[in-house]
């Protein structure tokens, strides 16, 4: 199936009062598992490559991107490619040529004025290349000399008025908001602020994105998908599934040396996780 754009999938999800699932990929097994899981429930999906994943692959974007592109074009469901948490302008500029339709530009580490200026410049360039662009805003810092608070720091929350000003000033197409989730959670114990999400949805006219979704229980994920979140990012949940399955296999088969034996077990565990999470999101 021809590659689709992230913007198309998010727009469709918003119209259906649901959320599109976006999974971070690191290996070819991740790519195959995400597509197989999405196909098993007949759902579109977004494949995401983060800047950290690029660093892991010796700093080279193209090998993983081309593998993802080839797999996406063979998929039986619509698939989009998204470049995630980009801080490097050099990496940002590689996105169009590598097959990505969208990018999440992350300048949240900067004081608010610098964050806004950097994101505005990134958005202007991205739009000139036909890219859909997402940004992230936690609690704006930089006031009275205070540093910006990372969107996933404990207690970080996105203020609706600040978010409205940031979206207007930056020109981004979507905003990831801080409502209680956190990156790299290995337990599903996050408690989301649903009242704040309602206020954010009322204040903003761009799609809202939830990062750090691996730590959010199913019921809360379903609620935010119906309550204004239109893109849900998942990464750690796949790694938990893959690592757990491989660990169990190697304990049970200490003589195993063929990587295909344990990687296939890990891949199938990720397939099940992908399908389960997509079902939750509707």
Backbone bond lengths (Angstrom), bond angles and torsions (degrees), N, CA, C in turn:
res aa  C-N    CA-C-N  psi(-1)  N-CA   C-N-CA  omega(-1)  CA-C   N-CA-C  phi
1 X - - - 1.463 - - 1.528 108.39 -
2 X 1.338 117.25 136.80 1.478 118.86 179.33 1.528 111.71 -58.63
3 X 1.320 115.82 146.68 1.448 121.66 176.99 1.526 109.76 -60.18
4 X 1.335 116.70 142.68 1.456 121.55 175.03 1.525 107.98 -113.25
5 X 1.323 116.25 174.24 1.461 119.43 -179.72 1.523 110.68 -98.96
6 X 1.318 114.92 153.14 1.459 120.08 176.25 1.524 110.70 -60.52
7 X 1.319 116.50 -40.36 1.456 120.40 179.12 1.520 112.21 -57.59
8 X 1.345 117.03 -40.91 1.468 120.60 177.86 1.524 111.02 -61.10
9 X 1.334 116.03 -45.83 1.467 119.76 -176.48 1.526 111.47 -67.71
10 X 1.324 117.34 -39.03 1.458 120.34 179.04 1.522 110.71 -68.08
11 X 1.329 116.72 -40.92 1.467 120.31 177.85 1.519 110.94 -61.65
12 X 1.336 116.41 -42.15 1.461 120.82 178.86 1.528 110.70 -63.84
13 X 1.333 116.20 -43.74 1.467 119.83 -179.71 1.523 110.95 -62.01
14 X 1.332 116.67 -41.47 1.462 120.13 179.39 1.528 110.99 -61.87
15 X 1.319 116.35 -39.60 1.463 120.33 -179.81 1.523 111.35 -67.11
16 X 1.335 116.05 -27.74 1.467 121.06 -178.75 1.527 112.48 -96.44
17 X 1.347 116.27 6.16 1.461 121.36 -179.67 1.529 111.11 55.71
18 X 1.328 115.18 44.48 1.459 121.51 178.63 1.521 108.14 -138.08
19 X 1.313 116.81 -168.70 1.460 121.04 179.14 1.518 109.61 -134.85
20 X 1.322 116.29 140.76 1.457 120.47 175.11 1.525 108.23 -85.08
21 X 1.320 115.96 138.66 1.457 120.86 179.35 1.521 109.50 -86.97
22 X 1.331 115.84 135.90 1.458 122.66 179.62 1.524 108.14 -125.84
23 X 1.329 116.77 117.24 1.456 121.68 -172.94 1.525 111.01 -110.23
24 X 1.326 115.74 132.57 1.461 120.77 177.66 1.522 110.29 -79.63
25 X 1.316 115.94 131.03 1.455 122.48 -176.89 1.521 110.40 -112.25
26 X 1.331 115.95 145.78 1.461 121.95 -179.55 1.529 110.94 -125.95
27 X 1.337 115.51 -40.01 1.460 121.40 -177.66 1.521 109.62 -121.81
28 X 1.330 115.99 171.37 1.457 119.92 174.88 1.523 110.50 -62.26
29 X 1.335 117.02 -33.58 1.461 120.13 177.75 1.525 111.07 -62.06
30 X 1.334 117.40 -37.86 1.467 120.32 174.81 1.531 110.23 -60.32
31 X 1.310 116.61 -47.09 1.467 121.29 -178.47 1.526 110.25 -57.49
32 X 1.330 115.46 -51.43 1.466 120.39 -177.63 1.527 111.68 -63.36
33 X 1.326 116.28 -40.09 1.464 120.14 -178.18 1.525 111.51 -67.13
34 X 1.317 117.62 -42.15 1.465 120.02 -179.30 1.526 110.31 -63.13
35 X 1.321 116.60 -45.21 1.462 119.34 -179.35 1.527 110.73 -67.20
36 X 1.335 117.56 -43.48 1.464 120.11 179.19 1.521 111.32 -62.73
37 X 1.332 117.02 -41.04 1.460 120.40 178.19 1.513 112.05 -63.78
38 X 1.344 116.65 -42.28 1.463 120.65 178.23 1.531 110.85 -65.80
39 X 1.323 116.63 -39.79 1.468 119.85 178.93 1.527 111.22 -64.80
40 X 1.323 116.68 -34.83 1.472 119.76 -177.56 1.522 112.59 -66.16
41 X 1.334 116.74 -21.37 1.467 120.13 177.98 1.531 111.40 -117.84
42 X 1.349 115.43 13.30 1.472 122.26 175.72 1.523 112.20 53.69
43 X 1.324 115.82 49.59 1.465 120.66 -175.97 1.523 111.64 -124.96
44 X 1.326 117.87 143.36 1.464 120.01 170.02 1.521 109.93 -66.35
45 X 1.319 116.36 161.94 1.460 119.96 -177.09 1.529 109.77 -156.84
46 X 1.331 115.29 157.35 1.463 121.73 176.66 1.523 108.79 -113.06
47 X 1.336 116.39 129.33 1.459 122.49 171.77 1.521 107.93 -94.63
48 X 1.329 117.29 126.28 1.458 121.55 -177.20 1.528 110.91 -116.35
49 X 1.322 115.73 135.76 1.460 122.20 172.92 1.519 107.43 -116.49
50 X 1.321 116.88 119.80 1.465 119.98 -178.86 1.527 110.47 -89.30
51 X 1.319 115.31 162.00 1.467 119.50 175.36 1.524 110.58 -60.60
52 X 1.332 117.67 -35.11 1.467 120.46 176.98 1.526 111.56 -64.07
53 X 1.334 117.23 -37.40 1.464 119.98 177.13 1.520 110.69 -66.01
54 X 1.325 116.92 -37.05 1.465 120.55 177.05 1.527 109.98 -63.88
55 X 1.317 117.16 -42.03 1.470 120.61 177.66 1.528 110.70 -61.44
56 X 1.341 116.40 -39.56 1.462 120.71 178.25 1.524 111.29 -62.85
57 X 1.320 117.00 -33.21 1.459 121.46 -179.21 1.526 109.78 -89.69
58 X 1.311 115.73 43.65 1.474 123.67 178.11 1.528 112.76 57.33
59 X 1.324 116.25 27.90 1.456 120.02 175.88 1.513 114.78 79.57
60 X 1.329 117.73 9.11 1.461 120.69 -176.92 1.526 110.49 -107.85
61 X 1.311 117.03 123.28 1.462 122.35 -178.65 1.522 112.54 -80.45
62 X 1.330 117.88 -39.31 1.452 121.00 -166.68 1.530 116.15 -62.88
63 X 1.334 121.31 -40.95 1.477 117.80 -177.92 1.530 113.39 -56.64
64 X 1.331 117.66 -49.59 1.461 120.13 179.89 1.520 110.72 -70.10
65 X 1.326 116.69 -39.43 1.466 120.00 -179.10 1.524 111.00 -63.12
66 X 1.320 116.71 -42.11 1.466 119.34 -179.13 1.515 111.40 -69.42
67 X 1.329 117.06 -35.94 1.468 120.12 175.35 1.522 110.26 -63.44
68 X 1.336 116.54 -43.44 1.464 120.82 179.28 1.530 110.44 -64.64
69 X 1.319 116.71 -41.25 1.464 120.95 179.84 1.528 110.83 -63.14
70 X 1.327 116.45 -44.94 1.468 120.21 -179.81 1.525 110.95 -63.10
71 X 1.332 116.60 -42.17 1.467 120.36 179.50 1.523 110.86 -67.63
72 X 1.332 116.92 -39.95 1.468 120.86 -179.38 1.523 110.99 -63.09
73 X 1.312 117.24 -38.91 1.463 120.71 -177.95 1.522 112.23 -70.14
74 X 1.337 117.14 -17.84 1.459 121.52 177.28 1.533 112.09 -96.82
75 X 1.319 117.01 -4.40 1.464 121.26 -174.42 1.524 111.36 -70.97
76 X 1.326 115.10 152.46 1.461 121.13 177.87 1.528 111.70 -90.68
77 X 1.327 117.15 0.44 1.464 122.82 178.19 1.520 108.52 -127.96
78 X 1.329 118.69 159.52 1.462 120.49 177.40 1.530 111.36 -65.56
79 X 1.327 116.38 133.29 1.459 122.32 -179.55 1.527 108.97 -131.73
80 X 1.328 116.32 136.95 1.459 122.51 175.84 1.525 109.18 -119.99
81 X 1.332 116.51 155.03 1.460 122.17 177.63 1.527 109.39 -112.43
82 X 1.334 115.46 131.83 1.467 122.49 -175.92 1.519 109.29 -130.92
83 X 1.319 116.97 133.50 1.466 122.64 176.94 1.524 108.13 -96.13
84 X 1.339 117.13 120.60 1.459 121.44 -164.34 1.530 112.95 -109.41
85 X 1.320 115.80 143.92 1.469 124.21 175.20 1.524 112.47 48.59
86 X 1.321 114.48 54.73 1.463 120.56 -179.64 1.525 109.69 -85.89
87 X 1.321 115.69 124.19 1.455 121.23 173.72 1.530 111.48 -109.49
88 X 1.321 116.23 -22.22 1.458 121.96 -177.85 1.523 110.65 -87.91
89 X 1.327 116.48 123.84 1.461 119.98 176.84 1.519 111.11 -64.98
90 X 1.328 117.37 -31.21 1.455 120.49 177.36 1.530 110.61 -63.48
91 X 1.341 116.83 -43.74 1.459 120.11 178.20 1.525 110.65 -66.47
92 X 1.325 117.59 -40.33 1.458 121.57 177.15 1.522 110.65 -52.76
93 X 1.323 116.24 -43.48 1.457 120.41 -175.53 1.523 113.76 -75.28
94 X 1.319 116.71 -8.73 1.463 120.40 175.02 1.526 112.31 -86.41
95 X 1.323 117.31 -12.82 1.462 120.99 -171.81 1.530 114.28 -59.52
96 X 1.340 119.98 -51.10 1.472 118.70 -175.51 1.529 112.75 -61.14
97 X 1.319 117.29 -42.82 1.459 120.72 -177.79 1.509 113.73 -70.89
98 X 1.334 117.40 -16.22 1.464 121.32 -179.09 1.520 112.48 -97.18
99 X 1.330 117.78 1.98 1.459 120.68 175.23 1.514 115.60 98.47
100 X 1.325 117.67 5.54 1.466 120.38 -178.77 1.524 110.44 -83.45
101 X 1.331 115.77 139.46 1.464 120.37 177.12 1.519 111.78 -99.22
102 X 1.337 116.40 -9.54 1.459 119.55 -175.31 1.518 110.23 -152.66
103 X 1.324 114.40 161.90 1.454 120.46 -179.90 1.519 109.44 -148.26
104 X 1.322 115.99 143.12 1.458 120.85 171.24 1.521 106.64 -102.50
105 X 1.331 116.44 113.26 1.463 121.46 -178.92 1.523 108.65 -95.19
106 X 1.318 115.84 123.65 1.463 121.41 -171.30 1.527 111.04 -113.86
107 X 1.328 115.39 97.77 1.466 121.30 174.66 1.520 110.32 -114.85
108 X 1.340 116.70 20.36 1.462 121.47 -174.38 1.522 113.08 -66.02
109 X 1.342 117.21 -15.78 1.462 120.56 178.55 1.518 111.93 -72.44
110 X 1.331 116.98 -15.19 1.461 121.85 -175.31 1.525 111.29 -89.43
111 X 1.325 117.30 155.87 1.472 119.67 170.43 1.533 109.86 -54.95
112 X 1.321 116.19 155.29 1.457 120.33 -169.65 1.531 113.57 -52.49
113 X 1.328 118.24 -48.77 1.462 120.24 -176.23 1.527 110.95 -62.09
114 X 1.333 116.98 -40.52 1.458 120.72 178.71 1.528 111.24 -70.58
115 X 1.310 116.38 -39.32 1.460 121.45 175.91 1.528 109.88 -57.99
116 X 1.310 115.99 -48.69 1.456 120.96 -178.53 1.533 111.19 -61.78
117 X 1.338 116.80 -45.23 1.461 120.32 -178.49 1.523 111.38 -65.08
118 X 1.326 116.30 -43.86 1.464 120.18 -179.63 1.526 110.74 -65.11
119 X 1.334 116.54 -41.18 1.456 120.11 -179.01 1.518 110.98 -69.70
120 X 1.331 117.60 -36.93 1.465 121.49 176.47 1.527 110.53 -61.23
121 X 1.337 116.52 -44.44 1.465 120.14 179.51 1.525 110.48 -64.89
122 X 1.335 116.49 -41.23 1.460 120.19 179.02 1.522 111.13 -65.20
123 X 1.339 116.39 -41.31 1.463 120.17 -179.82 1.526 111.33 -65.37
124 X 1.325 116.30 -42.21 1.467 119.61 178.74 1.528 110.54 -59.98
125 X 1.331 116.08 -45.16 1.472 119.46 -179.86 1.528 110.12 -67.01
126 X 1.331 117.43 -44.42 1.459 121.00 -178.76 1.522 110.99 -59.57
127 X 1.310 116.99 -45.10 1.461 120.19 -179.48 1.527 111.47 -65.33
128 X 1.316 117.16 -32.72 1.472 119.98 177.44 1.520 111.49 -65.96
129 X 1.343 115.69 -21.13 1.468 121.50 179.85 1.526 112.35 -102.03
130 X 1.330 116.66 4.11 1.454 120.12 -179.81 1.513 114.19 79.91
131 X 1.326 117.74 17.54 1.466 121.85 -179.35 1.526 111.13 -91.31
132 X 1.306 115.75 141.57 1.471 124.71 170.18 1.525 106.47 -84.96
133 X 1.337 117.90 134.04 1.462 119.48 -173.03 1.534 111.82 -126.40
134 X 1.319 113.65 136.44 1.470 123.37 179.36 1.533 107.92 -116.02
135 X 1.318 116.31 147.45 1.465 121.22 173.48 1.524 107.87 -132.86
136 X 1.337 116.13 179.91 1.461 120.58 -176.83 1.525 109.65 -137.26
137 X 1.324 115.78 142.07 1.452 120.08 179.33 1.514 109.61 -141.37
138 X 1.315 115.08 121.56 1.457 120.23 174.15 1.514 107.73 -97.82
139 X 1.319 116.98 -121.69 1.451 119.70 175.26 1.519 107.46 -98.82
140 X 1.299 116.87 124.08 1.452 120.81 -177.05 1.520 110.58 -63.81
141 X 1.320 115.30 128.10 1.461 120.40 176.18 1.514 109.89 -106.23
142 X 1.314 116.48 -157.39 1.445 120.68 177.85 1.512 114.01 83.46
143 X 1.326 117.04 -0.22 1.460 120.07 178.47 1.525 108.82 -91.88
144 X 1.302 115.73 134.17 1.468 121.26 -179.11 1.534 111.86 56.64
145 X 1.333 115.00 31.04 1.450 119.32 177.51 1.508 114.84 82.98
146 X 1.346 118.58 0.32 1.459 120.95 179.87 1.520 110.11 -74.61
147 X 1.342 117.30 142.93 1.467 119.77 176.97 1.518 110.83 -74.42
148 X 1.331 115.97 161.61 1.457 119.97 175.11 1.518 109.13 -65.53
149 X 1.329 116.37 143.57 1.452 121.51 176.94 1.516 108.53 -94.57
150 X 1.336 116.24 123.17 1.449 120.46 -179.83 1.525 110.34 -56.11
151 X 1.327 116.23 143.56 1.459 120.64 -175.45 1.513 113.30 -63.74
152 X 1.330 117.40 -15.99 1.459 120.25 -179.33 1.522 112.81 -112.86
153 X 1.312 116.42 12.51 1.460 119.67 174.32 1.525 109.07 -72.38
154 X 1.328 117.17 150.98 1.474 119.34 178.63 1.525 110.88 -54.36
155 X 1.290 116.37 130.19 1.454 120.84 178.18 1.510 115.56 85.07
156 X 1.332 117.57 -6.10 1.462 119.56 -179.75 1.520 110.33 -66.62
157 X 1.306 116.17 135.07 1.455 121.56 177.36 1.532 108.37 -142.43
158 X 1.310 116.45 143.04 1.460 121.14 178.36 1.520 109.48 -85.28
159 X 1.323 116.41 125.15 1.457 121.54 178.78 1.529 109.15 -82.18
160 X 1.329 119.08 126.99 1.469 121.05 -176.63 1.523 114.35 -57.33
161 X 1.325 117.55 -41.97 1.463 119.40 -178.97 1.520 110.99 -67.16
162 X 1.327 117.07 -43.36 1.463 120.50 177.34 1.520 110.72 -63.72
163 X 1.316 116.42 -39.23 1.461 120.34 179.92 1.529 110.67 -64.32
164 X 1.322 116.73 -41.14 1.463 120.52 179.16 1.528 110.40 -62.01
165 X 1.326 116.66 -43.30 1.462 120.38 179.05 1.529 110.98 -66.95
166 X 1.321 116.82 -38.41 1.452 120.82 -178.94 1.529 111.19 -66.27
167 X 1.319 116.91 -44.40 1.463 120.44 179.01 1.528 110.55 -63.29
168 X 1.321 116.66 -43.48 1.464 120.32 179.93 1.522 111.05 -64.02
169 X 1.327 116.42 -40.85 1.456 120.23 -177.04 1.511 114.14 -77.41
170 X 1.323 117.45 -28.70 1.463 120.65 -175.68 1.518 113.24 -93.99
171 X 1.339 117.04 -28.94 1.454 120.19 -178.95 1.513 114.56 78.17
172 X 1.326 117.88 18.72 1.465 119.90 -178.86 1.531 111.15 -72.00
173 X 1.327 115.61 159.99 1.459 121.75 -177.12 1.523 112.90 -92.11
174 X 1.328 117.81 -18.42 1.466 122.02 -179.98 1.514 108.41 -154.98
175 X 1.330 115.88 156.75 1.460 119.85 -178.65 1.522 110.15 -132.68
176 X 1.333 115.77 126.11 1.459 121.24 171.36 1.519 107.67 -82.86
177 X 1.324 115.98 129.08 1.456 120.58 -173.25 1.523 110.93 -115.63
178 X 1.326 115.33 150.61 1.460 122.41 178.95 1.526 108.48 -95.60
179 X 1.337 115.62 109.02 1.470 119.96 179.67 1.534 111.21 -130.16
180 X 1.348 116.16 17.49 1.459 118.91 174.35 1.507 116.54 124.39
181 X 1.327 117.90 -5.49 1.464 119.67 176.91 1.529 109.37 -87.72
182 X 1.334 115.47 168.39 1.459 120.20 -177.62 1.517 109.63 -149.36
183 X 1.325 115.86 142.10 1.462 120.04 178.29 1.531 111.42 -64.12
184 X 1.340 115.14 151.20 1.473 124.05 169.52 1.523 114.61 65.27
185 X 1.336 118.31 21.82 1.454 120.02 176.41 1.532 109.76 -71.36
186 X 1.325 117.01 134.18 1.463 121.51 178.94 1.526 112.29 -104.48
187 X 1.329 116.60 -1.20 1.458 121.60 172.35 1.519 108.33 -125.34
188 X 1.324 116.92 147.33 1.464 120.59 -175.66 1.528 109.09 -94.48
189 X 1.319 114.39 71.13 1.461 120.76 -173.39 1.533 113.24 -122.29
190 X 1.318 117.57 7.27 1.465 119.95 -179.37 1.522 110.51 -67.14
191 X 1.320 115.31 143.78 1.460 121.24 175.54 1.525 107.91 -115.92
192 X 1.303 116.64 117.47 1.456 120.75 -176.06 1.520 111.70 -89.65
193 X 1.333 114.66 152.24 1.464 122.11 179.68 1.524 108.00 -93.51
194 X 1.315 116.76 90.73 1.460 121.20 -175.18 1.525 111.97 -71.24
195 X 1.324 117.04 -30.54 1.467 119.76 177.18 1.527 110.54 -66.05
196 X 1.334 116.06 -40.11 1.462 119.58 177.75 1.525 110.33 -65.85
197 X 1.322 117.67 -41.02 1.460 120.08 177.68 1.521 110.95 -57.89
198 X 1.308 116.92 -41.18 1.461 120.33 178.49 1.524 110.81 -61.04
199 X 1.325 116.76 -41.48 1.476 120.41 178.46 1.523 111.18 -66.93
200 X 1.326 116.59 -39.64 1.470 120.30 179.30 1.525 110.47 -65.46
201 X 1.330 116.47 -42.26 1.461 120.24 179.90 1.520 111.20 -62.84
202 X 1.318 116.87 -34.52 1.463 121.05 178.62 1.525 111.34 -74.07
203 X 1.339 116.59 -32.85 1.461 120.52 -174.36 1.526 113.38 -82.62
204 X 1.333 117.35 -25.59 1.460 120.85 -172.34 1.518 112.07 -113.34
205 X 1.331 115.66 147.49 1.462 119.79 178.16 1.524 111.12 -113.02
206 X 1.337 116.80 22.06 1.461 121.36 173.34 1.526 108.41 -116.95
207 X 1.332 118.35 157.52 1.461 120.32 177.87 1.523 111.73 -60.09
208 X 1.320 115.88 146.16 1.458 122.29 178.75 1.522 109.77 -105.38
209 X 1.329 115.81 143.13 1.462 122.70 -175.20 1.521 109.15 -122.34
210 X 1.331 116.36 141.74 1.459 121.77 175.23 1.516 109.37 -109.95
211 X 1.324 116.43 119.22 1.461 122.45 173.29 1.528 108.89 -95.79
212 X 1.329 116.40 164.63 1.459 120.03 176.24 1.514 113.24 66.10
213 X 1.324 117.09 36.68 1.467 120.19 -171.90 1.522 114.10 -80.13
214 X 1.334 117.77 -12.27 1.466 119.89 -178.38 1.527 112.16 -62.03
215 X 1.327 116.86 -26.42 1.459 120.17 -178.69 1.512 114.88 -92.35
216 X 1.340 116.78 8.74 1.463 120.85 -176.01 1.528 109.71 -102.35
217 X 1.335 118.75 128.61 1.475 121.45 178.48 1.530 112.01 -62.39
218 X 1.338 115.34 156.05 1.463 121.02 -176.59 1.524 112.74 -54.03
219 X 1.324 117.28 -45.89 1.453 119.92 -176.53 1.510 112.81 -60.06
220 X 1.316 116.14 -40.14 1.466 119.65 179.59 1.526 111.61 -72.71
221 X 1.338 116.99 -35.02 1.466 119.31 175.62 1.524 110.61 -62.35
222 X 1.320 116.32 -44.85 1.462 120.06 178.93 1.528 110.55 -61.36
223 X 1.326 116.58 -39.01 1.468 120.51 -178.22 1.520 111.51 -66.77
224 X 1.330 118.10 -42.96 1.471 118.88 -178.62 1.518 111.21 -73.42
225 X 1.348 117.26 -30.22 1.459 119.63 176.53 1.525 110.74 -64.47
226 X 1.314 116.37 -31.33 1.460 120.97 177.43 1.524 112.06 -89.65
227 X 1.342 116.20 -9.08 1.458 119.56 -173.00 1.509 115.87 -111.83
228 X 1.342 117.84 12.73 1.459 118.59 174.60 1.509 115.92 132.19
229 X 1.322 118.55 -17.97 1.473 120.82 176.12 1.523 108.16 -80.43
230 X 1.345 117.34 129.34 1.468 119.85 -177.56 1.529 113.33 -116.94
231 X 1.329 117.73 -3.82 1.468 121.34 174.21 1.520 106.84 -143.29
232 X 1.333 116.27 128.60 1.456 121.57 -177.27 1.525 108.93 -121.15
233 X 1.329 116.41 118.54 1.461 121.77 -178.00 1.523 110.62 -90.18
234 X 1.338 115.47 134.56 1.461 121.82 -179.82 1.523 108.92 -134.13
235 X 1.335 116.87 130.81 1.458 120.56 176.66 1.511 112.13 -136.63
236 X 1.317 115.94 -60.97 1.463 121.23 -174.25 1.517 112.54 -59.10
237 X 1.327 118.44 -34.62 1.465 120.69 -179.19 1.519 111.69 -58.99
238 X 1.324 116.77 -35.91 1.464 119.56 177.27 1.524 110.89 -67.79
239 X 1.317 116.36 -41.50 1.463 120.05 -178.79 1.528 111.28 -67.82
240 X 1.329 116.95 -35.85 1.465 120.55 176.13 1.523 109.51 -62.30
241 X 1.335 116.27 -46.37 1.467 120.40 -178.84 1.521 111.24 -63.22
242 X 1.327 116.16 -47.15 1.468 120.49 -177.53 1.522 111.26 -64.64
243 X 1.323 116.62 -49.37 1.462 120.75 -176.85 1.518 111.73 -64.77
244 X 1.322 116.72 -42.20 1.462 120.20 179.81 1.513 112.15 -62.29
245 X 1.336 116.57 -42.71 1.458 120.21 -179.12 1.528 111.29 -67.79
246 X 1.316 116.30 -41.77 1.469 119.78 179.39 1.522 110.46 -66.60
247 X 1.330 117.17 -42.52 1.465 120.46 179.30 1.524 111.05 -59.62
248 X 1.327 116.44 -45.46 1.469 120.44 179.75 1.526 111.03 -63.67
249 X 1.316 116.67 -40.36 1.466 120.14 -179.84 1.527 111.00 -63.90
250 X 1.324 117.09 -44.14 1.460 120.15 -177.32 1.526 111.95 -70.73
251 X 1.323 116.78 -30.75 1.475 119.23 174.53 1.521 109.58 -66.61
252 X 1.327 116.15 -41.58 1.463 120.57 -179.00 1.522 112.88 -75.77
253 X 1.332 116.16 -23.83 1.473 121.13 -177.18 1.527 109.54 -131.21
254 X 1.328 117.96 69.15 1.461 120.53 -176.27 1.531 113.44 -63.35
255 X 1.317 116.68 -16.38 1.463 120.15 180.00 1.526 112.45 -83.37
256 X 1.352 118.29 -9.67 1.465 122.28 -174.21 1.522 111.61 -65.38
257 X 1.330 116.03 134.49 1.465 121.28 176.15 1.529 111.90 -131.26
258 X 1.322 117.71 -18.27 1.460 121.70 -179.82 1.534 108.38 -77.71
259 X 1.299 116.66 114.09 1.463 120.04 -175.28 1.517 112.31 -62.28
260 X 1.337 118.12 -24.60 1.464 119.45 179.43 1.525 111.24 -62.85
261 X 1.323 116.86 -31.93 1.464 119.99 -178.01 1.513 111.49 -63.88
262 X 1.327 117.28 -47.52 1.464 118.65 -176.99 1.523 113.42 -87.21
263 X 1.333 117.14 -28.65 1.464 118.21 176.62 1.522 111.41 -67.08
264 X 1.326 117.44 -35.32 1.464 119.08 178.45 1.521 111.05 -65.92
265 X 1.341 117.22 -36.41 1.461 121.17 176.32 1.528 110.14 -65.13
266 X 1.318 115.85 -44.11 1.460 120.00 177.83 1.507 112.46 -63.71
267 X 1.327 116.35 -40.19 1.468 120.21 178.97 1.525 111.61 -63.13
268 X 1.337 117.35 -44.03 1.455 120.22 -179.42 1.528 111.97 -65.38
269 X 1.327 116.48 -33.64 1.468 119.08 175.84 1.528 110.39 -63.57
270 X 1.322 117.12 -38.98 1.456 120.43 177.61 1.523 111.40 -68.35
271 X 1.333 117.43 -36.94 1.467 120.43 177.20 1.524 109.97 -56.65
272 X 1.318 116.97 -46.00 1.466 120.68 -179.22 1.526 111.05 -64.63
273 X 1.328 116.95 -40.03 1.464 120.66 179.48 1.522 111.07 -63.88
274 X 1.318 116.66 -43.95 1.472 121.41 178.64 1.525 109.99 -59.54
275 X 1.323 116.99 -49.66 1.471 120.39 -177.90 1.524 111.01 -61.67
276 X 1.322 116.69 -42.55 1.476 120.40 -179.02 1.526 111.17 -62.51
277 X 1.332 117.18 -44.47 1.467 120.39 -177.76 1.522 111.63 -68.95
278 X 1.312 117.39 -37.74 1.469 119.66 177.99 1.531 110.02 -64.00
279 X 1.316 116.87 -40.65 1.466 119.48 177.83 1.528 111.11 -60.48
280 X 1.317 116.34 -41.04 1.469 120.49 179.66 1.524 111.09 -60.56
281 X 1.330 116.73 -37.92 1.454 120.64 -175.93 1.528 113.37 -79.91
282 X 1.330 116.07 -6.51 1.468 119.16 174.49 1.510 113.25 82.76
